[in-house]
Amino acid sequence: MPPSPVTHPRNDAIGIARVLCILGVVYVHAWTGRTGEELAQLVGSGQEMLRWTLMEGLGKSAVPLLGMISGYLVAGSRRVLDWRQHVAGKARTILLPMLLWNAIAILCVSGAAAAGWILAPTPHSLGWVVEEMLALTRAPDINVQMPFLRDLFICMIVAPLLVRLPVRGMAVLAFAVAALAIGGWPQPILLRPIILFFFLSGMIARRLSLAERTAALPALLALLPFAILVPVKVALSLPPAPFPTTQPHAMAALDLVTRIAAALFFWRMANALATSRMRDALLAIEPYAFFLFCCHLILIWLGGPFIGQWTGPVGSPLYPAFLILHPLLVLGASIVVARIILRISPAFARALSGGRLAPLPKSPPKRSERLEKPRVA
């Protein structure tokens, strides 16, 4: 018997979509045990194609929906109209966790590398530390996922202006950003301009009620564009002359269309799961999703080589099983870490999760204690 909904179905779908997308993002950063040169030599092999397909299909393609959800929620919030209150809130929920997790990454990952336990980047200059913390001009070497939070925070800074635009103005700006990204033209503010495109797309979706319309699409119709485009993208990326090298702008356009199709697919799936038996289990994970997004690379840096001693790197017989299980292994580890921090310091856990983790409930008193406790009239 399906669980009875206790919250608005749209909120359930948003929570489940976040879980699905962030679990998919783990595949982008999965441990390989290989250098870049070694991975290049494995291009075209079965295991490397599996890794690449999971990374592109379920990882990078999941990121757009996260940006859309952020834009969708901002477009429906009255708090965004008060710029100071809005930015202060987003500094607590986006910027502060990014800074804390980047500091933890330097301490834990670089510390493990300095101790000789793993191979990982270590501080070699003050500029390197600043870039690892703030991602001013490039992605960090350790927490390579953090440009999403960096650029999302910048989107939030200008959101009070964006929400005042008419839909047509948002669309024009979104197309301009897409052209900038496809053309590969440099710009000084965003590391990944395409995040602003998806942020604006989410705001437009809110204005035009597109979330409700796409959620009502037949499942096959929502899946079909994604199912067609991913194999095409895989085929065009294979040697001897990969399409991205010979036609970079056309490949960038195909990549953008594929990501839009992926967002449609993941959103439709999230809505289906919101009314399924899996709803409660997925929503129980949702409070840990942001924590997982922030800490998963630290866990992979530290835990990947340890597990890899038994499974071997890409090309080993047991590696595909390890690769496929990556999201679940990292999810389990992140929940354990989150609950330990919650026990030690709920305030710190709240800061690390951007306010998404609440203190654990106190254990109920033992039966003997309940019997001894005098009743109050």
Contacts in CASP RR format, 6 or more apart in sequence:
PFRMAT RR
TARGET T0000
AUTHOR 0000-0000-0000
METHOD contacts of the structure
MODEL  1
MPPSPVTHPRNDAIGIARVLCILGVVYVHAWTGRTGEELAQLVGSGQEML
RWTLMEGLGKSAVPLLGMISGYLVAGSRRVLDWRQHVAGKARTILLPMLL
WNAIAILCVSGAAAAGWILAPTPHSLGWVVEEMLALTRAPDINVQMPFLR
DLFICMIVAPLLVRLPVRGMAVLAFAVAALAIGGWPQPILLRPIILFFFL
SGMIARRLSLAERTAALPALLALLPFAILVPVKVALSLPPAPFPTTQPHA
MAALDLVTRIAAALFFWRMANALATSRMRDALLAIEPYAFFLFCCHLILI
WLGGPFIGQWTGPVGSPLYPAFLILHPLLVLGASIVVARIILRISPAFAR
ALSGGRLAPLPKSPPKRSERLEKPRVA
2 275 0 8 1.000
2 276 0 8 1.000
2 277 0 8 1.000
2 279 0 8 1.000
3 277 0 8 1.000
3 279 0 8 1.000
3 280 0 8 1.000
5 12 0 8 1.000
5 274 0 8 1.000
5 275 0 8 1.000
5 279 0 8 1.000
9 271 0 8 1.000
9 274 0 8 1.000
9 275 0 8 1.000
10 211 0 8 1.000
10 212 0 8 1.000
12 274 0 8 1.000
12 279 0 8 1.000
12 283 0 8 1.000
13 215 0 8 1.000
13 267 0 8 1.000
13 270 0 8 1.000
13 271 0 8 1.000
13 273 0 8 1.000
13 274 0 8 1.000
14 69 0 8 1.000
14 72 0 8 1.000
14 73 0 8 1.000
14 270 0 8 1.000
15 270 0 8 1.000
15 282 0 8 1.000
15 283 0 8 1.000
15 286 0 8 1.000
15 289 0 8 1.000
16 270 0 8 1.000
16 273 0 8 1.000
16 274 0 8 1.000
16 279 0 8 1.000
16 282 0 8 1.000
16 283 0 8 1.000
16 286 0 8 1.000
17 65 0 8 1.000
17 69 0 8 1.000
17 266 0 8 1.000
17 267 0 8 1.000
17 270 0 8 1.000
18 66 0 8 1.000
18 69 0 8 1.000
18 286 0 8 1.000
18 289 0 8 1.000
18 290 0 8 1.000
19 282 0 8 1.000
19 285 0 8 1.000
19 286 0 8 1.000
19 289 0 8 1.000
20 62 0 8 1.000
20 266 0 8 1.000
20 269 0 8 1.000
20 270 0 8 1.000
20 273 0 8 1.000
20 282 0 8 1.000
21 59 0 8 1.000
21 62 0 8 1.000
21 63 0 8 1.000
21 65 0 8 1.000
21 66 0 8 1.000
21 266 0 8 1.000
22 62 0 8 1.000
22 66 0 8 1.000
22 289 0 8 1.000
22 290 0 8 1.000
22 292 0 8 1.000
22 293 0 8 1.000
23 292 0 8 1.000
23 327 0 8 1.000
23 331 0 8 1.000
24 58 0 8 1.000
24 59 0 8 1.000
24 62 0 8 1.000
24 327 0 8 1.000
25 59 0 8 1.000
25 62 0 8 1.000
25 63 0 8 1.000
25 145 0 8 1.000
25 293 0 8 1.000
25 296 0 8 1.000
26 59 0 8 1.000
26 292 0 8 1.000
26 296 0 8 1.000
26 300 0 8 1.000
26 326 0 8 1.000
26 327 0 8 1.000
26 330 0 8 1.000
26 331 0 8 1.000
27 51 0 8 1.000
27 54 0 8 1.000
27 55 0 8 1.000
27 58 0 8 1.000
27 59 0 8 1.000
27 323 0 8 1.000
27 326 0 8 1.000
27 327 0 8 1.000
28 55 0 8 1.000
28 59 0 8 1.000
28 60 0 8 1.000
28 145 0 8 1.000
29 144 0 8 1.000
29 145 0 8 1.000
29 296 0 8 1.000
29 297 0 8 1.000
29 300 0 8 1.000
30 51 0 8 1.000
30 54 0 8 1.000
30 55 0 8 1.000
30 300 0 8 1.000
30 323 0 8 1.000
30 326 0 8 1.000
31 300 0 8 1.000
31 303 0 8 1.000
31 304 0 8 1.000
31 305 0 8 1.000
31 307 0 8 1.000
31 308 0 8 1.000
31 322 0 8 1.000
31 326 0 8 1.000
32 39 0 8 1.000
32 51 0 8 1.000
32 313 0 8 1.000
32 314 0 8 1.000
33 305 0 8 1.000
33 308 0 8 1.000
33 312 0 8 1.000
33 313 0 8 1.000
33 314 0 8 1.000
34 42 0 8 1.000
34 313 0 8 1.000
34 314 0 8 1.000
39 48 0 8 1.000
39 314 0 8 1.000
42 48 0 8 1.000
42 314 0 8 1.000
42 315 0 8 1.000
43 238 0 8 1.000
43 239 0 8 1.000
44 238 0 8 1.000
44 239 0 8 1.000
45 315 0 8 1.000
47 314 0 8 1.000
47 315 0 8 1.000
47 319 0 8 1.000
47 320 0 8 1.000
47 323 0 8 1.000
48 314 0 8 1.000
48 315 0 8 1.000
49 234 0 8 1.000
50 320 0 8 1.000
50 323 0 8 1.000
51 314 0 8 1.000
51 323 0 8 1.000
52 234 0 8 1.000
52 237 0 8 1.000
53 230 0 8 1.000
53 234 0 8 1.000
54 323 0 8 1.000
54 324 0 8 1.000
56 230 0 8 1.000
56 233 0 8 1.000
56 234 0 8 1.000
56 258 0 8 1.000
57 230 0 8 1.000
57 258 0 8 1.000
57 262 0 8 1.000
60 259 0 8 1.000
61 226 0 8 1.000
61 230 0 8 1.000
61 258 0 8 1.000
61 259 0 8 1.000
61 261 0 8 1.000
61 262 0 8 1.000
61 263 0 8 1.000
61 266 0 8 1.000
62 262 0 8 1.000
62 266 0 8 1.000
63 148 0 8 1.000
63 195 0 8 1.000
63 198 0 8 1.000
63 259 0 8 1.000
64 194 0 8 1.000
64 198 0 8 1.000
64 201 0 8 1.000
64 259 0 8 1.000
64 260 0 8 1.000
64 262 0 8 1.000
64 263 0 8 1.000
65 198 0 8 1.000
65 262 0 8 1.000
65 263 0 8 1.000
65 266 0 8 1.000
65 267 0 8 1.000
66 148 0 8 1.000
66 198 0 8 1.000
67 152 0 8 1.000
67 195 0 8 1.000
67 198 0 8 1.000
67 199 0 8 1.000
67 202 0 8 1.000
68 198 0 8 1.000
68 199 0 8 1.000
68 201 0 8 1.000
68 202 0 8 1.000
68 205 0 8 1.000
68 263 0 8 1.000
68 267 0 8 1.000
69 202 0 8 1.000
70 152 0 8 1.000
70 155 0 8 1.000
70 156 0 8 1.000
70 199 0 8 1.000
70 202 0 8 1.000
71 155 0 8 1.000
71 159 0 8 1.000
71 199 0 8 1.000
71 200 0 8 1.000
71 201 0 8 1.000
71 202 0 8 1.000
71 203 0 8 1.000
71 206 0 8 1.000
72 202 0 8 1.000
72 203 0 8 1.000
72 205 0 8 1.000
72 206 0 8 1.000
72 211 0 8 1.000
74 80 0 8 1.000
74 156 0 8 1.000
74 159 0 8 1.000
74 163 0 8 1.000
74 199 0 8 1.000
74 203 0 8 1.000
75 163 0 8 1.000
75 202 0 8 1.000
75 203 0 8 1.000
75 206 0 8 1.000
75 207 0 8 1.000
76 206 0 8 1.000
77 86 0 8 1.000
79 85 0 8 1.000
79 86 0 8 1.000
80 86 0 8 1.000
80 159 0 8 1.000
80 160 0 8 1.000
80 163 0 8 1.000
81 160 0 8 1.000
81 163 0 8 1.000
82 160 0 8 1.000
83 160 0 8 1.000
86 156 0 8 1.000
86 159 0 8 1.000
86 160 0 8 1.000
87 156 0 8 1.000
87 157 0 8 1.000
90 153 0 8 1.000
90 156 0 8 1.000
90 157 0 8 1.000
91 153 0 8 1.000
92 351 0 8 1.000
92 354 0 8 1.000
92 355 0 8 1.000
93 354 0 8 1.000
93 355 0 8 1.000
93 356 0 8 1.000
94 149 0 8 1.000
94 152 0 8 1.000
94 153 0 8 1.000
94 156 0 8 1.000
94 354 0 8 1.000
95 149 0 8 1.000
95 153 0 8 1.000
96 351 0 8 1.000
96 354 0 8 1.000
97 149 0 8 1.000
97 290 0 8 1.000
97 294 0 8 1.000
97 351 0 8 1.000
97 352 0 8 1.000
97 353 0 8 1.000
97 354 0 8 1.000
98 135 0 8 1.000
98 146 0 8 1.000
98 149 0 8 1.000
98 150 0 8 1.000
98 153 0 8 1.000
98 294 0 8 1.000
99 133 0 8 1.000
99 134 0 8 1.000
100 351 0 8 1.000
100 352 0 8 1.000
101 143 0 8 1.000
101 146 0 8 1.000
101 294 0 8 1.000
101 295 0 8 1.000
101 298 0 8 1.000
101 352 0 8 1.000
102 132 0 8 1.000
102 133 0 8 1.000
102 134 0 8 1.000
102 135 0 8 1.000
102 140 0 8 1.000
102 142 0 8 1.000
102 143 0 8 1.000
102 146 0 8 1.000
103 133 0 8 1.000
104 295 0 8 1.000
104 298 0 8 1.000
105 132 0 8 1.000
105 140 0 8 1.000
105 142 0 8 1.000
105 143 0 8 1.000
105 297 0 8 1.000
105 298 0 8 1.000
105 301 0 8 1.000
106 123 0 8 1.000
106 129 0 8 1.000
106 132 0 8 1.000
106 133 0 8 1.000
106 142 0 8 1.000
108 298 0 8 1.000
108 302 0 8 1.000
109 118 0 8 1.000
109 120 0 8 1.000
109 121 0 8 1.000
109 142 0 8 1.000
109 298 0 8 1.000
109 301 0 8 1.000
109 302 0 8 1.000
110 120 0 8 1.000
110 121 0 8 1.000
110 122 0 8 1.000
110 123 0 8 1.000
110 142 0 8 1.000
111 122 0 8 1.000
112 118 0 8 1.000
112 120 0 8 1.000
112 301 0 8 1.000
112 302 0 8 1.000
113 119 0 8 1.000
113 120 0 8 1.000
113 121 0 8 1.000
113 122 0 8 1.000
114 122 0 8 1.000
118 301 0 8 1.000
118 302 0 8 1.000
118 305 0 8 1.000
119 305 0 8 1.000
120 142 0 8 1.000
120 301 0 8 1.000
121 128 0 8 1.000
121 141 0 8 1.000
121 142 0 8 1.000
123 129 0 8 1.000
123 132 0 8 1.000
128 141 0 8 1.000
130 136 0 8 1.000
131 137 0 8 1.000
131 138 0 8 1.000
131 140 0 8 1.000
132 140 0 8 1.000
132 141 0 8 1.000
132 142 0 8 1.000
132 143 0 8 1.000
133 140 0 8 1.000
134 150 0 8 1.000
135 146 0 8 1.000
135 147 0 8 1.000
135 150 0 8 1.000
135 191 0 8 1.000
137 191 0 8 1.000
138 191 0 8 1.000
139 146 0 8 1.000
139 147 0 8 1.000
139 191 0 8 1.000
140 146 0 8 1.000
142 297 0 8 1.000
142 298 0 8 1.000
142 301 0 8 1.000
143 294 0 8 1.000
143 297 0 8 1.000
143 298 0 8 1.000
144 297 0 8 1.000
145 293 0 8 1.000
145 294 0 8 1.000
145 296 0 8 1.000
145 297 0 8 1.000
147 191 0 8 1.000
147 192 0 8 1.000
148 192 0 8 1.000
148 195 0 8 1.000
149 294 0 8 1.000
150 191 0 8 1.000
151 190 0 8 1.000
151 191 0 8 1.000
151 192 0 8 1.000
151 193 0 8 1.000
151 195 0 8 1.000
151 196 0 8 1.000
152 195 0 8 1.000
152 199 0 8 1.000
154 189 0 8 1.000
154 190 0 8 1.000
155 195 0 8 1.000
155 196 0 8 1.000
155 199 0 8 1.000
159 199 0 8 1.000
162 170 0 8 1.000
162 173 0 8 1.000
162 200 0 8 1.000
162 203 0 8 1.000
163 203 0 8 1.000
165 173 0 8 1.000
167 204 0 8 1.000
167 207 0 8 1.000
167 208 0 8 1.000
170 200 0 8 1.000
170 203 0 8 1.000
170 204 0 8 1.000
170 207 0 8 1.000
171 200 0 8 1.000
171 204 0 8 1.000
173 200 0 8 1.000
174 196 0 8 1.000
174 197 0 8 1.000
174 200 0 8 1.000
174 201 0 8 1.000
174 204 0 8 1.000
177 193 0 8 1.000
177 194 0 8 1.000
177 196 0 8 1.000
177 197 0 8 1.000
177 200 0 8 1.000
178 194 0 8 1.000
178 197 0 8 1.000
178 256 0 8 1.000
180 187 0 8 1.000
180 193 0 8 1.000
181 192 0 8 1.000
181 193 0 8 1.000
181 194 0 8 1.000
181 197 0 8 1.000
181 252 0 8 1.000
181 256 0 8 1.000
182 249 0 8 1.000
182 252 0 8 1.000
182 253 0 8 1.000
182 256 0 8 1.000
183 249 0 8 1.000
183 252 0 8 1.000
184 248 0 8 1.000
184 249 0 8 1.000
184 252 0 8 1.000
187 193 0 8 1.000
190 196 0 8 1.000
194 256 0 8 1.000
194 259 0 8 1.000
197 256 0 8 1.000
198 259 0 8 1.000
198 263 0 8 1.000
201 260 0 8 1.000
204 210 0 8 1.000
205 211 0 8 1.000
211 267 0 8 1.000
214 222 0 8 1.000
214 264 0 8 1.000
214 267 0 8 1.000
214 268 0 8 1.000
215 267 0 8 1.000
215 268 0 8 1.000
215 271 0 8 1.000
217 264 0 8 1.000
217 268 0 8 1.000
219 268 0 8 1.000
219 272 0 8 1.000
222 264 0 8 1.000
222 265 0 8 1.000
222 267 0 8 1.000
222 268 0 8 1.000
222 269 0 8 1.000
223 265 0 8 1.000
223 268 0 8 1.000
225 261 0 8 1.000
225 264 0 8 1.000
225 265 0 8 1.000
226 258 0 8 1.000
226 261 0 8 1.000
226 262 0 8 1.000
226 264 0 8 1.000
226 265 0 8 1.000
229 254 0 8 1.000
229 257 0 8 1.000
229 258 0 8 1.000
229 261 0 8 1.000
230 258 0 8 1.000
232 254 0 8 1.000
233 254 0 8 1.000
233 255 0 8 1.000
233 258 0 8 1.000
236 242 0 8 1.000
236 243 0 8 1.000
236 244 0 8 1.000
236 251 0 8 1.000
236 254 0 8 1.000
237 243 0 8 1.000
237 244 0 8 1.000
243 250 0 8 1.000
243 251 0 8 1.000
244 251 0 8 1.000
273 279 0 8 1.000
273 282 0 8 1.000
285 331 0 8 1.000
285 335 0 8 1.000
287 353 0 8 1.000
287 356 0 8 1.000
287 357 0 8 1.000
287 358 0 8 1.000
288 331 0 8 1.000
288 334 0 8 1.000
288 335 0 8 1.000
288 338 0 8 1.000
288 353 0 8 1.000
288 357 0 8 1.000
289 356 0 8 1.000
290 353 0 8 1.000
290 354 0 8 1.000
290 356 0 8 1.000
291 334 0 8 1.000
291 338 0 8 1.000
291 352 0 8 1.000
291 353 0 8 1.000
291 356 0 8 1.000
291 357 0 8 1.000
292 330 0 8 1.000
292 331 0 8 1.000
292 334 0 8 1.000
294 352 0 8 1.000
294 353 0 8 1.000
295 334 0 8 1.000
295 337 0 8 1.000
295 352 0 8 1.000
296 330 0 8 1.000
296 334 0 8 1.000
299 330 0 8 1.000
299 333 0 8 1.000
299 334 0 8 1.000
299 337 0 8 1.000
300 326 0 8 1.000
300 330 0 8 1.000
307 322 0 8 1.000
307 329 0 8 1.000
308 322 0 8 1.000
310 318 0 8 1.000
311 318 0 8 1.000
311 319 0 8 1.000
311 321 0 8 1.000
311 322 0 8 1.000
312 318 0 8 1.000
312 319 0 8 1.000
312 322 0 8 1.000
313 319 0 8 1.000
314 323 0 8 1.000
338 349 0 8 1.000
338 353 0 8 1.000
338 357 0 8 1.000
339 360 0 8 1.000
341 348 0 8 1.000
341 349 0 8 1.000
341 352 0 8 1.000
342 349 0 8 1.000
342 357 0 8 1.000
342 359 0 8 1.000
342 360 0 8 1.000
343 360 0 8 1.000
346 357 0 8 1.000
346 358 0 8 1.000
346 359 0 8 1.000
346 360 0 8 1.000
349 357 0 8 1.000
349 359 0 8 1.000
350 356 0 8 1.000
350 357 0 8 1.000
350 358 0 8 1.000
365 373 0 8 1.000
END
